[in-house]
Structure formats: structure tokens, C-alpha cells
Amino acid sequence: MFLLPLVASTSISRSGCFSFFPDADAIPRSRNSTSLSSSSRGRQRRLELRLQPSSTSPPVGHRHGQQQHGSMGAARAGNGGDGIATNLPEADDYCLTARDIRCVVLDIEGTTTPIPFVADVLFPYARSNVLAYLVDTYRTRQTMDDVAFLRAQIDQDLADGVPSAVLVPPPSAPEEEVIDALVANVEAMIDADRKLPALKQLQGRIWRLGFEGGEIQGVVYDDVAEALARWHGTGAVRSYIYSSGSREAQRLIFGNTEAHGDLRRYLSAFFDTSVGGKREPRSYYEIWQTLGVDSPSQILFLTDVYQEATAARDAGFEVLISIRPGNAPLPDDHGFQTITSFAQISV
């Protein structure tokens, strides 16, 4: 779900399609503070990383265009509350081995993780701290590469007439002017919930500081953590993540969960939109080719987004739609089996 409708062209994306995780070393937590010094710009203050919502941050339901809803635990499928669609064909028990499923590919936001965690914690954190991060790291090789990636996206936005795009001064301009223009663009991208590889890469860098400093911990539904452990324990099914968020961000979420610790030991690889947009059937074809099973029908994809489910089905995947509190309602004739808990999926 990280963290959707707009995806950068493949000419801009430059990261790999997936990331295997042979071991699951925990991210170090030795840092007592994640404040960022602004001394590199000669400013006489320190810019502290802040975990606070932005007044212009998108609402919880922004991912699907719905209005913000109430408590996450207030509704279940079939009750019509919190934007959950009613009268859905719910799967009582979906058996993976009976359907010859060898791989399970999971969306994040609205599937494994509550939408509010992404919309109310991760997005505002990145927005609040982008200035501090760029000020403190601007001259590092990694940030210089990230800035070049952002520049390419911003140049494309300007050429396409994106109203919120702001021209970034050339590298020879004063550093402060360049950073201010970059921040203006990044904030606008976050507010519009744009799923751009350049944005997602930078967000992942900023979130890492929050995770390392203990300001952020990943949130995963209990039934998801239990299912991942159960599937892994059988040795018959491998689990993967496919999200619009960067692979770095995905590993942070699952490697640092508040209630379940490091879940990466149950995950075989991470895919982001460098493999393609999540609403494009070709992306799922590429995932199938990477996973190496004989048929795409041996892969189950779980998502809360109808358009993603349709794309995966068109590529030959088996599909279940996840119904969670706060998710957007589905079309009445969506035609997919649904689940309200991963406990409904047996091995």
C-alpha cells in the first residue's frame, strides 16, 4: 500500500527490480538522537527530526480518494462502515497448496499494514524532515545521486506541465536556493501522494533515520505476521513484497515492527515500481519471470486496490483482495474473492 496513480517513466527509474534478503540483520539502534546538524550551510541552529503531522498532509484515505475515516478497529467486512464494501464474496478458507500456489506476493498499505500508519506517520515524517535531511547530507555522494534522480523527475514534470513543479536552480547556484527548490517539489509530491521512484528513494533515506533512532516502528497486522511465519514454516510457499514504496522502505517496515520484531526472515525478496507500475499487467509478468515458477497461476497476489488486482489477474496471477478498516470500497461487481484476515489463508 507505502506508503499509486502516477509512476515515473522507466527512463527515470534506475534501481533494480527486486532485492533478495538472505539474512535479516537488525538495523542498529545505537543512536540516541536523530537530529541533523545544519552546520554545512552555516546556519546557527539545529534542525531536529520531527514526528508530527503536516497540515497539508493527505488524509488517511488519500490513497484511494476516499475521505478520512475513524478508528481502524471500528468496522469489519459487510457492515458498511469505514468505507468497507459490503456484500463481497469472502473466502472462508483459501488453501494455497490445494491451488498449487508456490509464491505469495503482498501489497503493504491496506493489506499487511493499516493505511493510517503510512498516511499519518510515514508521509508526515518525511515531509517534516526533508529540509533537515538535505541540509545535513547535501554534499554526500548518496544525496548527490538522489538529487540528480529528483532533478530528472522535476524536469519531466516541468515538461509535462505539472502545476506544482518548481524549477530547480543549476548545481552552480547557491546551495540554499537549490535545497529550497528541491524541498518545495518534494513536499508537493508527497501532498499529491505521487508514486515516483525518485521520491520514494528519498523518503526511504529519511525514514531510515527515524527507524534507526527509534522514532518510528513498523506496523503489521497480527494475522499477517502469524501467516508469514506459518507459510515459511512449511517450506512450501515463499513470500514477497511488492509496493510502490522503495525496497529500502519496505525492509525498514518489516525489519523493525513494533509488535513482531524483524519479519524479514519470512520474506524472500522485495519488489518496487522499478519493475513497473502496480496497475500494469506487464509488471506482474516481470515478477513471474523473476520468481521462476512454471506458471503465473502459481503466484497469489494480495492487495486492497481493485486496479492492482485487475492487472495481476490479467497477467495470470491468482488474486485475493484484502478488506481492512479504512480501505476504499470496491465496485459492486468487482468479481474477486476477498478476505478480512490472513487467517483465512491456509497452507
Disulfide bonds with the S-S distance in Angstrom:
none
